[in-house]
Amino acid sequence: MKVASLKERVRLLKDKVLNIRPSLCSERGRIVTESFEKTEGLPQLSRRAAAFKDTLENMSIHIAPGELIVGNQAGKPRAAPLFPEFSISFLEEELEDFPERPFDAFEVDDETRAVVKKISPYWKGKTHEDRVMALTRLVLPHDILVAWDEESFVLDDVVYVGVRKASGDGHIIPDYEKLLAQGFQGVIQEASKVAESLDLATDPDAYRNKLFLEAVKTSYEAAVNFVLRYSRLAKEMSTEATESRDDLRKLADVCQGIADRPPHSFQEALQLVYFIHLLIHIESNGHSVSLGRMDKHLYPYYKSDLDQGRLTRNEAVELVECFYLKLFELSKVRPWSETRYKSGYPLFMTITLGGQTKDGDDATNELTYVFLDALAETRLPQPTVILRVHSKSPHELVAHACEALAKHGGGLPAFFGDEVVVLALTRLGISPDEARDYAIVGCSEAVVPGKSLSIVGGTCYFNLL
């Protein structure tokens, strides 16, 4: 099966995004600060949900010409939003240095400088970093504390944990199987139903659970309205467009559809997945947020569209290529102390293909090849696409993946061996059927999608020498 060449639409979108110089976007930082100022005194959970809602209602949105998958993290493609609730100090201290960095540089405009200066006083002593630093000073014994370099967060050049002192984390794969089956509205209905069943009279955990469920409802209702904003924008743009009118009308219908119900088509399912992934990055300053077994989860929509003549294989490849490009647009700004260890604006977003069914049969399907073809054609460094292989993997799949690897030229797809990984997971006490359903998150951690957090506790970088 020969890998095709890049289509004109995707080539233009790729050229555009690759030629954008990354920048900082002040929108989120300003909106979140204004929101937190209004919610002083409320529980942190409620404040974060309110800030998320305010962000989605007030941030700017845009649809680029030719896009088939939509959704922006910031005011410009490849712009990194500000997360002052995690850290404000490095933004203040490094603001003038971001454009001059030897790598992972960010343009900073006058508006961003003004916003950072304006919001900084509010966040002094209130950030995630402030809490981490204060707690560390409290708990470390004196003989260890003297070896601790506060600025770099290093213990005598042996232990480094600065990666998480000023940042969110991530390292999750959402339960896309459930999200695709229920859609946004299904999760809202589930949260409402559980909230109604709480025993506030006798259950000591009921009030905490009520706060959580209310935050879930606030967040998902805000997500629905965010998606509807794109539907309205696409509809408005279609009235003035000429060449892309049909695409925009379809985008309007796609966004309206997934706001109202679970997805029905391949494009709707892919768009829902992207919105969920995007919303996580808007809400929490994380990385290593991964997508799991996309060929497995999206195949029913692909096959249904193909069988009913609503989609061709080439159109599916084009949609996945647009999906990859939207993932590549996402960005994150880190302190230089962290950036110096990892360059290339990495977000460590992983997509897992191939592998086995829960019963141990081969899980390869036509969409596995579609995702590999899209990878080979776009030749992007992100997302990280990996292929699970095992003794029953088709020879043609491995050969096709090797062709994609050669064409990509950047080490993707990566290959993971099921026999070793599944055995390792079962030795940890995970059931065989769940172990066979593993996906890779972040760098190379094998987890059960929707059920795992691969970095619990104070995970650190150790210098074993």
C-alpha positions, 0 to 999 in steps of 0.5 A: 500500500503506497503512501500518497502525497500531501494534498493541496489543502493540507500543504497550505495549512502546513506551510502556514503553521510552520511559518508562524513564529511562536508567541505569548498570548495574554488573553487567558492570563487576563481573563483568569485573573479577573475571574479569580478576583471575583471568586475570592472566598469560594472553594478552589474547585469552584473557582477553577470551574468558574475561571474555565467558564469565563475563559471559554466565554471570553477568549477569541476564536478563529477558523483559518481558511481551509480548516476541516478541524477547528479550535484554538488555544490562544489568539494566534496559532502556536501562541502559548497562553499564560497560566498565572495561577501556576506561576507568575515569577518566571513570566515577570523575570524572563519576559524580555528574554523570551524572544532572545532564547537560543531555542524555544523562543517566543515573541512578546508584544506590548499588550502581553507586557502590560497584562503581565505587569498588571496581573502580577501583584494579584498573584504574589503568594497565591500561585501553585509555585508559591504553595510548592515552595512553601510546603517544601521549606516546611517538610524538608529536614534541615540537613537536606534543606541546606543542599536545596537550590530554591531557584532551580529546584535541585537537590545537590545536582542529584534530584530535580523536580522543577518541571512541576513546581511552576506548571500543571502536569497532565500525563493522562489519557481521557476515557475517549470510549466513554466521551464518544459514546456519551458526548458532552451532554451525556456527561452533564446528564450523568453528573446531574443524576449523581448529584441528585442521588447524594445523601447530604443528610448522612454522607460525610463526603456528600458535600465534597462530591456535590462541589465536584459534580457542580464543577463538572457541570459548569465545565462541560456546559461551558465546553458546549457553549464554546463549541457552539461559538465555533458553529456560529462563527462557521455559519457567519463565515459561510455567508461571505465565503466563496470557495470554502462555503460548503466546508464552513457549512459542514463545520457549522453542522459538525460543531452544532451536532457534537454540542447537542449529542454524541458524534454520528460521523467520522468528522464529528468524532474526530472534532469531538476528540480534538475539542476535549484535548484542546479544552484540557490544555486551555484549562490546565497548564499540563503536558503529556496529555495523550490521545490513546487508541485513536484507530480503535475508538474512531473506527466505527464512525469511519466504517459507517461513513465508508459503508454509507458513502459519506466518506472516502479513504482519501477524505479520511486521510485528509481529516486526520492530517488536519487533526495532526496539524491542529495538535501541532499548533498547541503550545506551552511556555516554560521557565528557562530552567526547564526549557534548557532540558527539553527543546522543540516546544514539546507537549509529548502528545501521544497517539497509539495505534495497532495492538490487541483486542481485550481478548488478545486478537489483533486489533489492526483495522483500516484506520490504523493505516490511515493514521500512519499515512497521515503521519508520513505525509505531514512529517510533523514532530508532534503528535508522537505516533506509536505503533503497538506490535505483537506476534499476531500483527500483520506483516503488511502493517509492520512493512507499511509502518516502516515505509511511513517511518522512512518517509517521515524521517524523524523517528515516527512511528515509534514501535512498542512490543505488546508481549513485553508491555502487557506482561509488565502491566499484568505483573503490576496487578492489572487484569489481562484484558485491561493490560491488552488495552494499554496506550502510551502516554507522555514519553513512554509510559504504558497506561490503561486509558481513562483509568491511569495517572502515570506519575503519582507522588513527587516524581523527580528526575534523578542523576544516578551518577 
